[in-house]
Amino acid sequence: MALPRPVGRSVVAAVALAFTITAGAVVIGGEDGPGRSPSSSVAVAPGALRGADLDRGVAALQTHLRDQPRDFGSWATLGTAYVEQARTQGDPSRYREAERALDRSLELRPRNDAGLAGRAALAAARHDFAGALRHAEAALDVNPRSEGALASRIDALVELGRYGAASRAAEEADARRPGVPVFTRYAYVRELRGDVAGARRALSLALGSGSGAGAGSGSGGGDVAYVATALGQLAWRQGRYGEALEQCGKALRADASYLPALECRARVWAGRGDTERAIRGFREIVARAPLPGPLVALGELYEARGERGDEAKARQQYALVSAWVSLARANGVNADLDAAVALTDHGTRDERRAALRAARAEWGRRHTVHTADALAWALHVNGRSEEALPYARRSTATGFREASFLYHRGVIEGATGHAAAARRWKSAALELNPGFSPTVAKAAKETGGAS
């Protein structure tokens, strides 16, 4: 079930950390071509290695490989599963285990497409997007229909800011291997162009394929949870809180432990002003996966609530972000964008300066709307608003409707003397998603709007 072809050329942008760390599904395994022996003999379906089944799948693969240590396909699947564990559970140490497993797969069978696609997924997770593209292309040279490689190629091109090439890669992947991983990436391409309705249609197709025959990466609860969460996140970004809760509920009925769905639901509660429920939700999430996005959200909820002891609780969450960044870097992850996003608003003076250096470094590697926003905001917070303005304008240039980008541009426009533009952009942010930030929402209520 292929997607309808777009009219014109799509512009693709990067996923915030968090989407990059937090929103794409890692596709596991390869495809056996004619005359090739099966790449894996262990009965672990790739689509099962998500959500609640991920840890069980990893355990099954480990047991299998103790008995069959030369099964190169299972080593590749295990390595990519470790990548998914690191990405979803906030444990960067898994990346080194992934690297060892993938190296073993390629030692046993050089140039096997599952191992190369796994290396692409690992490189992308570590934010080495040039490396991810190189490994994905190598895998596609071996197997042009490798689902993992097709997906990783799109992701890498998006994150490198090569939007036209990413759009073409999404269309090519849809033609070669239509299924949930491709559909969801295609949807993000449409959203980042400003085509929210098109993104919603593509995700609805993905949800249908994920719950029945034809899902390229497997079917069942894992795919339903993943795609329904993507629909919920899309609705959240557009301020459609009821729809977001409905989709997150669908995801959690498919997999009650799926962290991205739990996070999406907690963000909706926060956006609606249900602070106590949102705090409980985020506390559960960070206890399981202390990733920068949820940690910052929980800290801001404490700030917005403002009860006795909340300021110290907020600082504790932000300190954990710094600890995560250090751990990530120690395990080969380029965490510059994560550091810039989290610490620009919530770090010490020295950390804000470090955040600006990190944002500059990331902009030097890739020009995306997310890196443009991060650099613009870091410049502004460090007192360099005139220098920030071109980047703020670039962050909103594709039509991507992200409330924080719109708000940042409004603040920077105001700081550089463009009062009418400042009101327009801040109002647009609050009209789009009035609860996108607990602290901004509180300030807006106190001042009576975006002025």
C-alpha positions in Angstrom: 0.0 0.0 0.0 2.1 2.8 -1.3 1.5 6.4 -0.3 0.1 9.0 -2.8 2.8 11.0 -4.5 3.2 14.6 -3.3 2.7 17.5 -5.6 6.0 19.3 -5.9 9.1 18.8 -3.8 8.9 18.3 -0.1 11.2 20.1 2.3 12.3 17.9 5.2 13.7 19.0 8.5 15.3 17.4 11.5 13.6 16.0 14.5 14.3 17.7 17.9 16.2 15.6 20.0 14.7 14.8 21.2 12.6 13.4 17.7 15.9 12.5 16.6 16.8 10.8 19.8 13.1 10.4 20.7 10.7 10.0 17.8 11.9 7.8 15.0 11.5 4.1 15.1 14.7 2.1 14.6 14.1 -0.6 12.0 15.8 -3.9 12.7 17.0 -6.7 10.4 17.5 -7.1 6.7 16.0 -8.9 3.8 17.3 -12.0 2.2 17.7 -11.9 -1.5 17.4 -14.8 -4.0 20.0 -17.5 -3.4 21.1 -16.2 -0.1 20.9 -18.1 3.2 18.7 -16.6 5.9 20.5 -13.9 7.8 19.0 -14.9 11.1 17.6 -18.2 12.5 16.2 -16.8 15.8 12.5 -16.2 15.7 12.3 -12.6 16.8 10.2 -10.5 14.5 11.8 -7.1 13.8 8.5 -5.3 14.5 8.3 -7.0 17.9 11.5 -5.3 19.0 9.8 -2.1 20.2 8.1 -1.0 23.3 7.3 -3.7 25.9 8.7 -6.5 23.7 12.1 -4.9 23.3 13.8 -6.2 26.4 12.3 -9.7 25.9 13.5 -9.7 22.3 17.0 -8.7 23.4 17.1 -11.5 26.0 15.9 -14.0 23.4 18.6 -12.9 21.0 21.3 -13.2 23.7 20.2 -16.7 24.6 20.1 -17.7 20.9 23.6 -16.3 20.3 25.1 -18.3 23.2 24.0 -21.4 21.3 24.6 -20.1 17.8 27.5 -17.6 18.1 28.2 -17.5 14.3 24.7 -16.3 13.4 25.7 -13.0 11.8 22.1 -12.0 11.2 21.2 -12.3 14.9 24.2 -10.3 15.8 23.0 -7.5 13.5 19.5 -7.7 15.0 20.9 -7.6 18.5 23.1 -4.6 17.7 20.3 -2.6 16.3 18.1 -3.6 19.3 20.7 -2.2 21.6 20.5 1.1 19.6 16.8 1.1 20.2 17.2 0.4 24.0 19.7 3.3 24.3 17.5 5.6 22.3 14.2 4.9 24.2 15.6 4.1 27.7 18.1 6.9 28.1 21.1 4.6 28.5 23.9 5.7 26.1 26.2 2.9 27.4 24.2 0.5 25.2 25.8 2.1 22.1 29.1 0.5 22.9 27.4 -2.9 23.1 25.6 -2.2 19.9 28.9 -1.4 18.2 30.5 -4.7 19.4 27.5 -6.7 18.2 27.4 -5.1 14.8 31.2 -5.5 14.4 30.8 -9.2 15.2 28.1 -9.5 12.5 30.2 -7.9 9.9 33.3 -9.9 10.9 31.3 -13.1 10.4 29.7 -11.9 7.1 31.4 -8.8 5.6 29.0 -6.5 3.8 25.8 -8.2 5.1 23.1 -5.6 4.6 21.6 -6.1 8.1 24.9 -5.3 9.7 25.5 -2.3 7.5 22.0 -1.0 8.2 22.6 -1.5 11.9 25.7 0.6 11.7 23.7 3.3 10.0 21.2 3.3 12.8 24.0 3.4 15.4 25.7 6.3 13.6 22.4 8.2 13.4 21.7 7.6 17.1 25.1 9.0 17.9 24.4 12.0 15.7 27.1 11.1 13.2 24.7 11.7 10.3 27.4 11.7 7.6 28.4 8.2 8.8 24.8 7.1 8.9 24.4 8.1 5.3 27.5 6.3 4.3 26.6 3.1 6.0 23.0 3.2 4.7 24.2 3.7 1.1 26.6 0.7 1.6 23.7 -1.4 2.8 21.5 -0.4 -0.2 24.3 -1.3 -2.5 24.0 -4.9 -1.2 20.2 -4.9 -0.8 18.3 -2.1 -2.4 15.1 -3.0 -0.5 16.7 -3.0 3.0 14.0 -1.4 5.1 16.5 -0.3 7.8 18.9 1.3 5.3 16.1 3.0 3.4 14.8 4.5 6.7 18.2 5.5 7.9 19.1 7.2 4.6 16.0 9.4 4.9 16.9 10.2 8.5 20.5 11.1 7.7 19.6 13.3 4.8 17.0 15.1 7.0 19.5 15.7 9.8 22.2 16.9 7.4 19.8 19.5 6.1 19.7 18.0 2.6 16.0 18.4 2.4 15.5 18.0 -1.3 17.5 14.8 -1.3 15.6 13.6 1.8 12.3 14.1 0.0 13.5 12.1 -3.0 14.8 9.4 -0.7 11.4 9.1 1.0 9.6 8.7 -2.4 12.2 6.1 -3.5 11.8 4.2 -0.2 8.0 4.3 -0.6 8.3 2.8 -4.1 10.8 0.1 -3.0 9.5 -0.9 0.4 6.2 0.7 1.5 5.4 0.1 5.2 5.2 1.8 8.6 8.9 3.0 8.8 8.6 4.7 5.4 5.1 6.1 5.9 6.0 7.8 9.2 9.0 9.4 7.7 7.0 10.5 4.7 4.5 12.1 7.1 7.3 14.1 8.8 8.4 15.3 5.4 4.9 16.7 4.8 4.7 18.3 8.3 8.0 20.0 8.0 6.7 21.5 4.7 3.8 22.9 6.6 1.4 20.3 5.2 -0.1 19.1 8.5 -3.2 17.6 6.8 -0.9 15.6 4.5 1.1 14.4 7.4 -2.0 13.3 9.2 -3.2 11.4 6.1 0.1 9.6 5.8 0.2 8.6 9.4 -3.4 7.3 9.2 -2.3 5.1 6.3 0.7 3.9 8.4 -1.7 3.1 11.3 -3.9 1.0 9.0 -0.9 -0.9 7.6 0.6 -1.4 11.1 -2.6 -3.1 12.3 -3.0 -5.4 9.4 -1.3 -7.0 6.5 1.3 -5.1 4.5 3.3 -3.5 7.2 6.8 -3.8 6.0 8.4 -4.0 9.4 6.0 -6.4 11.0 2.6 -5.8 12.5 0.9 -5.7 15.8 0.9 -3.7 19.0 4.4 -2.3 18.5 3.5 -0.6 15.2 0.1 0.6 16.5 1.7 2.1 19.5 4.4 3.8 17.5 2.2 5.3 14.8 -0.7 6.3 17.1 1.9 8.1 19.2 3.2 9.9 16.1 -0.4 11.0 15.4 -0.7 12.1 19.0 2.5 14.1 18.8 1.4 15.8 15.6 -1.9 16.8 17.2 -0.1 18.1 20.3 2.2 20.3 18.2 -0.9 21.8 16.6 -2.6 22.4 20.0 -5.3 19.7 19.3 -5.2 18.3 22.9 -8.3 16.2 22.7 -7.1 14.4 19.5 -3.7 14.0 21.0 -5.1 12.3 24.1 -7.2 10.0 22.0 -4.2 8.9 19.9 -2.0 8.5 23.0 -4.8 6.4 24.6 -4.8 4.2 21.5 -1.1 3.8 21.7 -1.2 2.9 25.3 -3.9 0.3 24.8 -1.6 -1.4 22.3 1.4 -1.1 24.7 0.8 0.3 28.2 4.5 0.8 28.8 5.4 2.7 25.6 7.4 5.7 26.9 6.8 8.1 23.9 3.1 7.7 24.3 3.3 8.3 28.1 5.4 11.4 27.4 3.0 12.7 24.8 0.1 12.3 27.2 2.0 14.1 30.0 2.7 17.0 27.7 -1.0 17.2 26.9 -1.9 17.3 30.6 0.7 20.1 31.1 -0.7 22.0 28.1 -4.2 21.8 29.6 -3.0 23.1 32.9 -3.4 19.8 34.8 0.0 20.4 36.4 -0.2 17.8 39.2 -1.1 15.0 36.8 1.6 16.1 34.4 4.2 16.1 37.1 3.2 12.6 38.1 3.4 11.5 34.5 6.9 13.0 33.9 8.2 11.7 37.2 7.3 8.1 36.1 8.9 8.7 32.7 12.2 10.1 33.9 12.5 7.3 36.5 12.6 4.9 33.6 14.4 7.0 31.0 16.2 10.2 32.1 16.4 11.8 28.7 16.8 15.6 28.2 13.3 16.3 26.9 11.3 14.9 29.8 13.8 16.2 32.3 13.4 19.7 31.0 9.7 19.4 30.9 9.5 18.2 34.5 11.8 21.0 35.6 9.6 23.6 33.9 6.5 22.1 35.5 8.1 22.5 38.9 9.0 26.1 38.0 5.5 26.9 36.8 3.9 25.4 39.9 6.2 27.4 42.2 5.4 25.6 45.5 7.9 25.4 48.4 10.9 23.4 47.3 10.0 23.4 43.6 12.8 25.6 42.6 15.3 23.1 44.0 13.4 20.2 42.3 13.6 22.0 39.0 17.4 22.6 39.4 17.8 18.9 40.1 16.2 18.0 36.8 18.4 20.4 34.8 21.5 19.1 36.6 20.5 15.6 35.4 20.4 16.9 31.9 24.0 17.9 32.2 24.9 14.5 33.6 23.1 12.8 30.7 25.0 15.0 28.2 28.3 14.0 29.8 27.4 10.3 29.8 26.3 10.5 26.1 29.5 12.1 25.1 31.5 9.4 26.9 29.7 6.8 24.8 30.4 8.4 21.5 27.3 10.5 21.1 27.5 14.1 19.7 25.2 15.8 22.2 25.8 19.4 21.2 22.3 20.0 20.0 20.8 18.4 23.2 23.1 20.5 25.3 22.2 23.7 23.5 18.5 23.1 23.7 18.4 22.1 27.3 21.0 24.4 28.9 20.4 27.7 27.0 17.3 28.3 29.2 18.2 26.3 32.3 21.9 26.3 32.7 24.3 28.5 34.8 25.9 31.4 33.1 28.9 29.3 32.2 26.6 26.5 30.9 24.7 29.1 28.7 28.0 30.1 27.2 28.9 26.5 26.6 25.4 26.0 25.1 26.2 28.7 22.6 29.5 27.1 21.7 27.7 23.8 21.2 25.0 25.4 19.1 27.6 27.0 16.9 29.5 23.7 16.5 26.3 21.9 15.5 25.3 24.6 13.0 28.8 24.2 11.5 28.0 20.5 10.9 24.4 20.8 9.6 22.0 23.5 8.7 18.5 22.5 9.7 15.5 24.4 11.2 16.3 22.8 14.6 19.9 23.8 14.6 18.9 27.3 13.4 16.5 27.7 16.3 19.0 26.4 18.8 21.7 28.8 17.6 19.3 31.7 17.4 18.1 31.2 20.9 21.5 30.6 22.4 22.8 33.8 20.8 19.8 35.8 22.1 20.1 34.4 25.7 23.8 35.3 25.6 23.0 38.9 24.6 23.6 38.7 20.9 20.1 39.2 19.5 21.1 41.1 16.3 23.3 38.1 15.4 20.5 35.8 16.3 17.8 37.3 14.1 18.8 35.7 10.7 18.9 32.3 12.3 15.5 32.8 14.0 14.0 33.7 10.6 15.6 30.7 9.0 14.1 28.4 11.7 10.6 29.4 10.5 11.3 29.4 6.8 10.1 25.9 5.8 6.5 26.3 7.1 7.1 23.9 10.0 4.6 24.8 12.7 6.5 24.4 16.0 5.3 26.8 18.7 8.7 27.2 20.4 10.3 28.2 17.2 7.6 30.8 16.5 7.9 32.1 20.1 11.7 32.4 20.0 11.5 34.3 16.8 8.9 36.7 18.3 11.2 37.3 21.3 14.2 37.9 19.1 12.2 40.2 16.8 11.2 42.2 19.8 14.8 42.4 21.1 16.0 43.8 17.8 13.3 46.6 17.7 10.7 44.9 15.4 7.7 45.3 17.8 4.9 44.5 15.3 6.7 41.3 14.2 7.4 40.3 17.8 3.7 40.5 18.6 2.7 38.6 15.5 5.1 35.7 16.0 4.5 35.3 19.8 0.7 35.4 19.2 1.1 32.8 16.5 2.9 30.5 18.9 0.3 30.9 21.6 -2.6 30.5 19.1 -1.0 27.3 17.7 -0.2 25.6 21.0 -0.9 27.8 24.1 0.6 25.2 26.5 3.8 24.4 24.6 5.9 25.5 27.6 4.6 25.5 31.2 6.7 28.6 32.0 5.8 30.5 28.9 2.1 29.6 29.4 2.2 30.9 33.0 3.9 34.1 31.9 1.4 34.7 29.1 -1.5 34.3 31.5 0.1 36.7 34.0 0.7 39.4 31.3 -2.6 38.8 29.5 -1.2 37.4 26.3 1.9 37.7 24.0 2.7 41.3 24.5 
